[in-house]
Amino acid sequence: MNHQSRFQNLSRRHLLKGTAAVAAASLLPSKVAFAVPGGANSNTQPIPSGPVTPVPLTVTAKEAGTVLPAFAGLAYPKEKMLGELFTGSDTTLINVFKLLGPSLLRLGGTPTDQSVWTPNGPGGVQGHVSPTDIDNLAAFLNATQWKCLYGINLAGATTPALAVEEAEYVLNKLGPALVSIELGNEPDFYGRSGQPFAGKWSFDKFIALWTEYRNAIVNRLPNIPISGPASGGNPTTWTVPFAQRVTGDRINMLTQHYYVADGQVASATVENLLQTSLHRDLVRELAALKSEAVSQGIPFRMNECNTYFSNGPHPNPINIPATYTSALWGLDYLFICAQGGAQGINFEGGGGNPGYSPLLNGSKSVIQVCPLYYAMLLFTMAGTGTVLETVVSPGALNVTGYALRTASGGLSVVVVNKESSANIELELSLPQDVTSGSLLEMTQLSPGAAGPNLLATTGVTIQGGTVLTNGSFSPAAPYKLTPSKNTVTCYVPALSAALIQLS
């Protein structure tokens, strides 16, 4: 990860239709099916306390994107596989990964260019990747049924020959669990002070270096999948030109990073993170990435992303990305990326740093399941399928809504109420008649509190269920909804999100 000045020109993800999307989807496993205890006929949703404002939401039949399997993934710095995490004995981490269903793990970040292949190394040594480390990763992936996008050193103390050796071992050991090899990390930030090639870097030099390494690997391993460029920002001035220069027959996926803003700037606030206007640049950049990816016949993925980076003590003493705010933001972000054509996303995190992460990890364990994880879980529970265009009429309220037609022909609708005190009565109009429905609610409540707190770092639940650090999750029975042909009414309390499933 590079945390320098990336709040401008950072981008998002995309999902392709047609044969390119099918080819990409074949690399990735299907999502998990969730069985919620109690069934959908167990209880009726209570009326929220306090004022309730009607909000109409119309789900149309117009297709607006796709959610493929393995859409919501995780990204970890590569150093975390060097003796800390990702072994077959990481029971708690395995269980928490499995709860999200089979998905995609990206191993990269700044440590990509700080880790050198050491074929005779003992394993578990920072800065040195050995066969033992890859063996452990393979065991972890097998236990979770996840796949991997694996980063290899491009700009550190390495050579093309070492890159070839590492890629060969990874390919042989991971087999079909390897979705792609990625060369380097955030090359658009090379050349800055403190970065590789400081003062001596350009896009053309990157293309030359990347091509040298890529050709060396492919000459030995002609069928190995390679992606790129893993840009930290600059999607239209770096990622798109990269695709045009290397062309789609030399890579199997475009990769792009995205962070909302620098957490050190005064505007990096809770309020700003939840404003829908924040996503305008994201939508434009997704469109540019999608256009080029479609042109090249390959998918693109936002394979490292999160909210604010570089959160510190000043000017924002609270690490906003670690709070409940990130869960509400995360649902919007996931669906906007699906609408924008991304193949999927990988939320960055891991380790014991509470700055931002869906999970906090100790040595071979999960020490906290963080709010952003709940957004991933609720999104995953919505299923896969075709995103349908929605029209929300919230008036002055900060409410967003998304819909998905699942493979079974049912509908999943996700509504995010980001108002701190306004409950809403949702008036759903659907493109088809339905006869049954249920609702699961994501919210937050701290002990003794009267309602949700955006700055809380714990207390998030889905239908009253907490994800424990051992991976167990026991939500209550969903609320029963009673549709009337193609309409249904339900409630979405303040600072909550609802997953409404209809058939």
C-alpha positions in Angstrom: 0.0 0.0 0.0 1.2 3.5 -0.7 -0.3 6.2 1.4 1.0 9.3 -0.3 -1.3 11.8 -2.0 -3.8 9.5 -3.6 -7.0 11.2 -2.8 -7.2 12.5 -6.3 -7.8 10.3 -9.3 -8.3 7.0 -7.5 -10.5 4.5 -9.0 -12.9 1.6 -8.7 -14.0 -1.7 -10.2 -16.0 -3.2 -13.0 -17.9 -6.2 -14.2 -18.0 -7.3 -17.8 -20.9 -8.8 -19.7 -20.5 -11.3 -22.4 -17.8 -13.8 -23.1 -15.0 -11.9 -21.2 -17.1 -12.0 -18.1 -17.9 -15.6 -18.5 -14.2 -16.4 -18.9 -13.3 -14.4 -15.8 -16.1 -16.0 -13.8 -14.9 -19.4 -14.6 -11.7 -18.6 -12.6 -13.7 -17.9 -9.5 -15.8 -20.1 -7.3 -19.5 -19.7 -6.5 -20.7 -17.9 -3.4 -21.9 -19.6 -0.2 -25.6 -20.2 0.4 -26.8 -18.8 3.8 -29.3 -20.6 5.9 -30.8 -18.2 8.4 -32.3 -20.0 11.4 -36.0 -19.8 12.0 -37.3 -19.3 8.5 -39.0 -16.2 7.0 -42.3 -16.8 8.7 -41.2 -16.4 12.3 -41.8 -12.8 13.2 -43.1 -9.4 12.0 -40.9 -6.4 11.7 -41.5 -3.9 14.6 -42.3 -0.3 13.9 -39.3 1.9 14.7 -39.6 4.3 17.6 -39.8 7.9 16.6 -41.0 9.6 13.4 -41.2 7.5 10.2 -40.9 9.1 6.8 -42.4 7.3 3.7 -39.8 6.7 0.9 -40.8 5.2 -2.4 -38.4 2.9 -4.2 -39.1 1.5 -7.6 -37.2 -1.5 -9.0 -37.3 -1.6 -12.7 -36.6 -4.4 -15.2 -33.7 -2.5 -16.7 -30.4 -4.3 -16.3 -27.7 -2.1 -14.6 -24.8 -4.5 -13.9 -23.9 -7.9 -12.6 -22.7 -9.4 -9.4 -20.5 -12.4 -10.2 -19.3 -15.0 -7.7 -16.3 -13.9 -5.6 -17.3 -10.2 -6.0 -16.5 -9.2 -2.4 -12.9 -10.2 -1.7 -10.1 -9.2 0.7 -6.6 -7.7 0.1 -3.7 -8.2 2.5 -0.1 -7.0 2.4 2.1 -9.8 1.1 4.2 -9.7 4.3 1.2 -11.2 6.2 1.8 -14.6 4.5 5.4 -14.7 5.8 4.9 -16.6 9.0 1.9 -14.6 10.4 -1.2 -15.6 8.5 -2.5 -17.9 5.7 -1.6 -21.4 6.8 -3.8 -24.5 7.0 -3.8 -24.1 10.8 -5.3 -20.6 10.9 -8.6 -22.0 12.1 -10.3 -18.8 13.1 -9.2 -16.9 9.9 -10.3 -19.9 7.8 -13.7 -19.9 9.4 -14.2 -16.1 9.0 -13.1 -16.3 5.3 -15.5 -19.2 4.7 -18.4 -17.2 6.1 -18.1 -14.9 3.1 -18.2 -17.8 0.8 -15.5 -18.8 -1.7 -14.0 -15.5 -2.9 -10.7 -13.9 -4.0 -7.7 -13.0 -1.8 -5.2 -10.5 -3.1 -1.7 -10.6 -1.7 0.2 -7.4 -2.6 0.7 -3.9 -1.2 4.0 -2.2 -0.6 5.6 -5.4 0.7 5.2 -6.9 -2.8 8.3 -4.9 -3.8 10.1 -5.6 -0.6 9.8 -9.4 -0.7 12.4 -11.4 -2.5 12.1 -15.1 -3.6 14.5 -17.1 -1.5 14.2 -20.8 -2.7 16.3 -22.2 0.2 14.8 -20.0 2.9 13.2 -21.5 6.0 9.9 -19.7 5.6 8.3 -17.1 8.0 11.1 -14.5 7.4 10.0 -11.0 6.5 11.4 -9.9 3.2 12.0 -13.4 2.0 9.4 -15.6 0.3 10.2 -19.3 0.4 8.5 -22.5 -0.8 7.3 -23.1 2.8 5.3 -19.8 2.7 3.7 -20.8 -0.6 2.9 -24.3 0.7 1.2 -22.7 3.7 -0.8 -20.4 1.5 -1.9 -23.3 -0.7 -3.2 -25.1 2.4 -5.1 -22.0 3.5 -6.7 -21.5 0.1 -7.7 -25.2 0.0 -9.3 -25.0 3.5 -11.3 -21.8 2.6 -12.0 -22.6 -1.1 -10.8 -19.1 -1.9 -8.6 -18.2 -4.9 -5.6 -15.8 -5.0 -4.3 -12.9 -7.0 -0.6 -13.0 -6.1 1.9 -10.1 -6.3 5.5 -10.5 -7.3 8.4 -8.1 -6.7 9.0 -5.8 -9.7 10.9 -2.8 -8.2 12.8 -4.2 -5.2 16.1 -6.1 -4.9 15.2 -8.8 -7.4 15.7 -10.0 -11.0 13.5 -11.4 -13.7 15.1 -14.8 -13.1 13.9 -14.8 -9.4 10.4 -13.6 -10.5 10.3 -16.6 -12.9 11.2 -19.0 -10.2 8.7 -17.6 -7.7 5.9 -17.6 -10.4 6.6 -21.2 -11.3 6.5 -22.4 -7.8 3.3 -20.5 -7.1 1.6 -21.8 -10.3 2.6 -25.4 -9.5 1.5 -25.2 -5.9 -1.7 -23.2 -6.2 -2.8 -24.6 -9.5 -6.4 -23.5 -10.3 -6.5 -21.5 -7.1 -4.2 -19.0 -8.8 -6.4 -16.4 -10.6 -3.5 -14.2 -11.7 0.1 -13.0 -11.0 0.5 -9.2 -10.5 3.9 -7.6 -11.1 4.7 -4.8 -8.6 2.4 -2.6 -6.7 1.2 0.9 -7.5 3.8 1.7 -10.2 2.3 5.1 -10.8 3.8 6.0 -7.4 7.3 4.8 -8.1 9.7 7.7 -8.7 8.5 9.7 -5.7 10.8 10.4 -2.8 11.2 7.3 -0.7 9.8 5.1 -3.4 11.6 2.9 -5.9 13.3 4.7 -8.8 13.0 8.0 -6.9 13.4 10.9 -9.4 14.0 8.5 -12.3 10.7 7.1 -13.4 8.1 7.4 -16.1 5.2 5.5 -17.7 7.5 4.3 -20.5 10.1 3.0 -18.1 7.4 1.1 -16.3 6.1 -0.5 -19.5 9.6 -1.5 -20.4 10.3 -3.0 -17.0 6.9 -4.7 -16.7 7.3 -6.2 -20.2 10.8 -7.5 -19.4 9.5 -9.4 -16.3 6.3 -10.5 -18.0 8.1 -11.9 -21.0 10.6 -13.8 -18.8 7.8 -15.4 -16.9 5.7 -16.3 -20.0 8.7 -17.7 -21.8 9.0 -20.3 -19.0 5.3 -20.5 -18.2 3.3 -19.7 -21.4 -0.1 -20.3 -19.8 0.3 -18.4 -16.6 -2.3 -15.7 -16.0 -0.9 -12.2 -15.5 -2.8 -9.0 -14.6 -1.9 -5.4 -14.0 -1.1 -2.6 -13.5 -2.2 -2.4 -9.9 -2.3 1.4 -10.1 -2.6 3.3 -6.9 -4.6 6.0 -8.7 -4.7 7.7 -12.1 -7.1 5.3 -13.9 -7.4 7.4 -17.0 -3.8 8.5 -17.2 -2.1 5.2 -16.2 -4.4 2.2 -16.1 -6.2 2.8 -19.4 -2.9 3.7 -21.3 -1.3 0.5 -19.8 -4.1 -1.6 -21.2 -3.7 0.1 -24.6 0.0 -0.6 -24.6 0.1 -4.2 -23.4 -3.3 -5.2 -25.0 -5.7 -7.8 -23.6 -3.9 -10.8 -25.1 -1.1 -10.3 -22.6 -3.1 -9.8 -19.4 -6.2 -11.6 -18.1 -7.4 -8.7 -16.0 -7.0 -4.9 -15.4 -6.4 -4.1 -11.7 -6.9 -0.7 -10.1 -6.8 0.6 -6.5 -9.2 3.1 -4.9 -9.3 5.0 -1.7 -11.8 7.8 -1.1 -9.4 10.4 0.3 -6.4 11.2 2.5 -7.6 10.8 6.1 -5.2 13.6 7.1 -7.2 16.3 5.3 -9.9 18.3 7.1 -12.6 17.2 4.8 -12.1 13.5 5.6 -15.1 13.3 7.9 -17.9 10.9 8.7 -20.5 13.2 7.1 -18.6 13.6 3.9 -17.9 9.8 3.6 -21.6 9.1 3.6 -22.6 11.7 1.0 -23.8 10.3 -2.3 -22.1 13.1 -4.2 -18.8 11.5 -3.1 -19.3 8.8 -5.7 -19.6 11.0 -8.8 -15.9 10.7 -9.6 -16.0 7.0 -8.9 -18.8 6.5 -11.4 -16.9 8.4 -14.1 -13.7 6.4 -13.5 -15.6 3.1 -13.5 -17.0 4.1 -16.9 -13.5 4.7 -18.3 -12.2 1.5 -16.9 -15.1 -0.5 -18.2 -14.9 1.0 -21.6 -11.2 0.1 -22.0 -11.7 -3.4 -20.4 -14.5 -4.2 -22.8 -12.4 -2.9 -25.7 -9.6 -5.3 -24.7 -12.0 -8.2 -24.0 -10.9 -8.6 -20.4 -12.5 -7.8 -17.0 -11.3 -5.2 -14.5 -11.2 -5.5 -10.7 -10.7 -2.9 -7.9 -8.3 -5.2 -6.2 -7.2 -2.9 -3.4 -9.6 -0.4 -1.9 -11.0 1.2 1.2 -12.3 4.5 2.7 -9.8 7.1 4.0 -6.1 6.2 4.1 -3.4 7.7 6.4 -5.7 8.2 9.3 -3.8 9.7 12.1 -4.1 11.8 15.2 -4.5 15.0 13.2 -6.8 16.5 12.1 -9.1 13.5 12.6 -8.3 11.8 15.9 -10.9 9.0 15.2 -10.0 6.4 12.6 -13.2 6.7 10.6 -12.5 3.6 8.4 -12.6 1.5 11.6 -16.1 2.7 12.5 -19.6 1.7 11.7 -19.6 4.5 9.1 -17.5 2.2 6.9 -20.2 -0.5 6.9 -22.8 1.9 5.5 -20.3 3.3 3.0 -19.2 -0.2 2.0 -22.6 -1.3 0.8 -22.9 1.7 -1.5 -19.4 1.2 -2.8 -20.0 -2.5 -3.5 -23.1 -1.9 -5.5 -21.8 1.1 -7.3 -18.8 -1.0 -8.5 -21.2 -3.7 -9.6 -23.2 -1.1 -11.5 -20.0 0.2 -13.0 -18.9 -3.1 -14.5 -16.3 -4.3 -12.0 -15.6 -8.0 -11.8 -15.2 -7.4 -8.0 -13.4 -5.6 -5.3 -10.8 -6.4 -2.6 -11.1 -4.4 0.6 -7.6 -3.8 2.0 -6.7 -4.5 5.6 -5.4 -7.2 7.8 -2.9 -7.3 10.6 -3.3 -5.5 13.9 -3.6 -1.9 12.6 -7.1 -0.5 13.4 -6.7 2.3 10.8 -8.9 0.4 8.4 -9.6 -3.2 7.9 -12.6 -5.6 7.6 -10.6 -7.9 10.1 -8.0 -7.3 12.7 -5.5 -10.2 13.0 -3.1 -11.3 15.5 -0.6 -14.1 15.0 -2.6 -16.9 13.3 -5.9 -15.6 14.7 -8.7 -13.1 14.3 -8.9 -10.6 17.1 -11.8 -8.5 15.9 -14.4 -8.6 13.1 -14.7 -5.0 12.1 -17.8 -3.1 10.8 -16.7 -3.2 7.1 -16.8 -7.0 7.2 -20.6 -6.8 7.9 -21.1 -4.8 4.7 -19.3 -7.6 2.8 -21.4 -10.2 4.6 -24.7 -8.6 3.9 -23.8 -8.0 0.3 -22.8 -11.7 0.0 -26.1 -12.8 1.5 -27.9 -10.8 -1.2 -26.5 -13.4 -3.7 -25.3 -13.1 -7.3 -27.1 -12.2 -10.4 -28.2 -9.2 -12.5 -28.3 -5.7 -10.9 -31.5 -3.9 -11.8 -31.9 -0.2 -12.1 -33.7 1.4 -9.1 -35.4 4.8 -8.6 -35.3 6.0 -5.0 -37.3 9.1 -4.0 -35.9 10.0 -0.6 -36.5 13.7 -0.8 -33.9 15.4 1.4 -33.0 12.1 3.1 -29.7 10.3 2.6 -31.1 6.9 1.5 -29.9 4.6 -1.3 -31.3 1.5 -2.7 -30.1 -1.4 -5.0 -31.7 -4.5 -6.5 -30.5 -7.8 -7.7 -32.4 -10.5 -9.7 -30.9 -13.7 -8.5 -30.3 -16.9 -10.5 -33.5 -18.4 -9.0 -35.6 -15.5 -10.4 -36.1 -13.9 -7.0 -35.2 -10.4 -6.0 -32.8 -9.1 -3.4 -33.2 -5.4 -2.5 -30.6 -3.6 -0.3 -31.5 -0.2 1.2 -29.1 1.9 3.1 -30.5 4.6 5.5 -27.6 7.0 6.4 -29.8 9.4 8.3 -28.9 9.7 12.0 -32.5 10.2 13.3 -34.9 9.6 10.4 -36.6 6.2 10.2 -38.1 5.4 6.8 -41.1 3.4 5.7 -40.0 1.9 2.4 -42.7 1.6 -0.3 -41.3 -1.0 -2.7 -42.6 -1.3 -6.3 -41.3 -4.3 -8.1 -41.0 -5.3 -11.8 -42.8 -8.6 -11.0 -45.4 -10.0 -8.7 -44.0 -11.8 -5.5 -45.8 -13.9 -2.9 -43.3 -14.0 0.0 -40.6 -11.9 1.5 -38.2 -11.5 4.4 -36.0 -8.8 5.8 -32.6 -8.8 7.5 -31.4 -5.7 9.2 -27.8 -4.5 9.7 -27.4 -2.1 12.5 -25.1 -1.1 15.4 -25.8 -0.8 19.1 -23.3 -0.3 21.9 -24.2 -1.4 25.5 -26.4 1.2 27.2 -26.9 3.2 24.0 -30.3 4.3 22.7 -29.4 3.9 19.0 -26.6 3.4 16.5 -23.4 5.4 16.7 -21.5 6.0 13.4 -18.2 6.3 15.4 -18.6 2.9 17.1 -16.0 0.3 16.3 -18.0 -2.7 17.7 -21.6 -3.6 18.2 -22.5 -4.2 14.6 -25.0 -7.0 13.9 -27.0 -8.5 11.1 -30.5 -9.5 12.4 -29.1 -9.4 15.9 -26.3 -11.8 15.1 -22.6 -11.0 15.8 -19.8 -12.5 13.8 -17.5 -14.0 16.5 -13.8 -14.2 16.0 -14.0 -18.0 15.6 -16.3 -17.5 12.6 -19.6 -18.4 14.2 -22.6 -16.4 13.2 -26.2 -16.9 14.4 -28.6 -14.3 13.3 -32.2 -14.4 14.5 -35.0 -15.4 12.1 -35.6 -12.8 9.4 -38.7 -10.5 9.6 -41.6 -11.7 7.6 -42.9 -9.4 4.9 -46.3 -9.7 3.3 -46.3 -8.5 -0.4 -49.3 -7.4 -2.3 -48.7 -8.5 -5.9 -45.8 -6.3 -7.0 -45.6 -4.1 -3.9 -44.3 -4.5 -0.4 -43.9 -2.1 2.6 -41.3 -2.4 5.3 -39.1 -0.2 7.6 -35.5 0.8 7.5 -34.5 2.4 10.8 -32.1 5.3 11.1 -28.4 4.4 10.5 -29.2 0.9 9.3 -29.3 -1.2 6.1 -31.9 -3.8 5.1 -31.6 -6.8 2.9 -35.1 -7.6 1.5 -35.5 -10.9 -0.2 -38.5 -11.6 -2.3 -39.9 -14.5 -4.4 
